[in-house]
Amino acid sequence: MSEPELRRDAINKPVPEYPGDSRLKHHTGVAVAGIQFAPNGTMTEVRVLEAPDEAIAAAVKASVSAWTFAPVYIGGKAIAISGKLVFYFRIAGKEATVISPAEKFL
């Protein structure tokens, strides 16, 4: 499923916290999580495929593990879905933010 569709169908989608140590070290960049959720919409797998550091990877895994989705139906039957989610960890001046692609270009 595409990332825009995943974000649209997410019911609960907490944004990762920017880890304090990563902020202090000015670690910035992109984090990518590979996910799979069950037919009932609960998360079954989260793999961090890319992250600027281990603390950011752990923050992404923790927050994305709590995501839930509206069930997706094909032919009247709910199915498991997989996809990827991207988060941008950015520091501008004294402000550290985590941005999702949907917010990035607004």
C-alpha positions, -999 to 999 in steps of 0.1 A, spaced: 0 0 0 14 35 -8 24 58 20 -3 83 14 -29 55 16 -13 42 48 -14 76 64 -50 81 53 -62 48 67 -43 51 100 -66 56 129 -39 61 156 -6 75 143 17 89 170 47 108 156 81 97 169 97 117 196 130 133 187 155 117 211 173 141 233 208 126 227 202 128 189 192 165 192 223 173 213 245 156 187 225 173 158 217 140 142 192 147 114 179 129 83 154 104 71 140 74 90 121 47 71 100 20 87 87 -11 69 54 -22 84 28 -49 82 -6 -48 98 -32 -76 104 -66 -78 88 -81 -63 120 -58 -32 116 -33 -39 144 4 -37 137 21 -70 134 56 -60 122 78 -29 123 113 -29 108 134 3 108 151 1 74 170 34 77 176 60 104 202 86 113 212 68 145 201 40 169 181 63 192 161 76 163 155 41 150 142 31 185 119 61 186 105 53 152 99 17 161 82 26 194 58 51 179 50 32 147 43 0 167 14 19 183 -2 27 149 -36 12 141 -54 11 108 -89 8 95 -93 -27 80 -88 -29 42 -112 -51 23 -109 -68 -10 -138 -89 -22 -156 -84 12 -127 -99 31 -103 -79 54 -66 -84 44 -31 -79 58 -13 -49 44 24 -39 42 42 -7 32 67 19 43 65 51 64 90 79 62 98 105 88 122 135 85 142 144 116 152 181 113 169 207 134 165 243 125 181 267 149 172 255 184 141 237 172 141 199 166 111 186 147 99 153 132 80 158 99 60 133 79 59 136 41 23 147 43 34 177 64 67 183 46 53 200 15 24 220 31 
